[in-house]
Amino acid sequence: MTQLEIKRVSRLMGAAVPMAVWIDSNHVGTLASGKSLTHTVTPGTHRVECGLQQAGSKDGAQEFDVPAGRRLVIVVTTSKWNGKPIFSAELA
């Protein structure tokens, strides 16, 4: 099974505001500070977009390649300066 796991780092700034998550332009859920969600995807390249719901927009986006049968963990932090999402990823 090929999966994307998206983890939001727990941080005081913006912690009370949920972060909306889209994969390939489909809204897949929201993340509270320190929480994660897992979504099954097809192998290949997928675009992940995130934004604080208070702002009502997709503030950050990045494409990730997910190999067949693997789980890619994407860690999302928010910038201290502007609250925009910053992405990092590793295979689990």
C-alpha positions in Angstrom: 0.0 0.0 0.0 1.4 3.4 -1.0 0.7 6.2 1.5 1.4 9.8 2.3 1.5 10.7 6.0 1.4 14.4 6.8 2.6 15.5 10.2 2.2 19.0 11.6 5.0 20.0 14.1 3.7 21.2 17.4 4.5 24.9 17.7 3.1 27.6 19.9 2.7 30.1 17.0 -0.5 29.3 15.2 -1.2 26.2 17.4 -4.9 27.1 17.9 -5.6 27.4 14.2 -6.2 24.2 12.2 -4.1 23.6 9.0 -6.1 22.5 6.0 -4.4 19.8 3.8 -4.9 19.1 0.1 -3.4 16.3 -2.0 -3.6 16.8 -5.8 -6.1 19.6 -5.3 -8.4 17.4 -3.1 -9.1 18.5 0.4 -8.2 15.5 2.6 -8.5 17.0 6.1 -7.2 19.4 8.7 -4.4 19.1 11.2 -4.2 20.4 14.7 -0.8 21.3 16.0 1.2 18.1 16.7 -1.2 15.8 14.8 -0.9 13.8 11.6 -3.1 12.2 8.9 -2.4 9.4 6.5 -3.8 9.1 3.0 -3.5 6.2 0.5 -2.3 7.3 -2.9 -1.2 5.8 -6.2 2.6 5.6 -6.7 4.1 8.6 -8.4 4.3 12.4 -8.0 1.7 14.1 -5.8 1.2 17.8 -4.9 0.7 18.5 -1.2 -0.7 21.9 -0.3 -1.3 23.3 3.2 -2.6 26.5 4.7 -3.8 27.8 8.0 -7.6 27.8 7.9 -7.7 31.3 9.5 -6.1 32.6 6.3 -8.4 30.6 4.1 -5.8 29.9 1.5 -3.2 27.3 0.3 -0.1 29.1 1.6 2.4 26.5 0.7 2.8 23.6 -1.8 5.3 21.1 -2.9 5.5 18.0 -5.1 6.7 14.7 -3.7 7.5 11.4 -5.4 6.0 8.4 -3.6 7.4 5.0 -4.5 5.1 2.0 -4.9 4.4 0.1 -1.7 6.1 2.8 0.5 4.9 5.4 3.0 6.3 8.9 2.6 6.2 11.0 5.8 5.9 14.7 5.1 6.6 17.0 8.1 5.1 20.4 8.0 6.3 23.3 10.1 5.2 26.9 10.0 7.5 29.8 9.5 8.1 31.9 12.5 8.1 35.0 10.3 5.0 34.6 8.2 3.2 31.4 9.2 3.7 29.8 5.8 4.2 26.0 5.7 7.7 24.6 5.3 7.9 20.9 4.1 10.4 18.1 4.6 10.0 14.5 3.7 11.5 11.0 4.4 10.5 7.4 3.5 9.3 5.3 6.4 
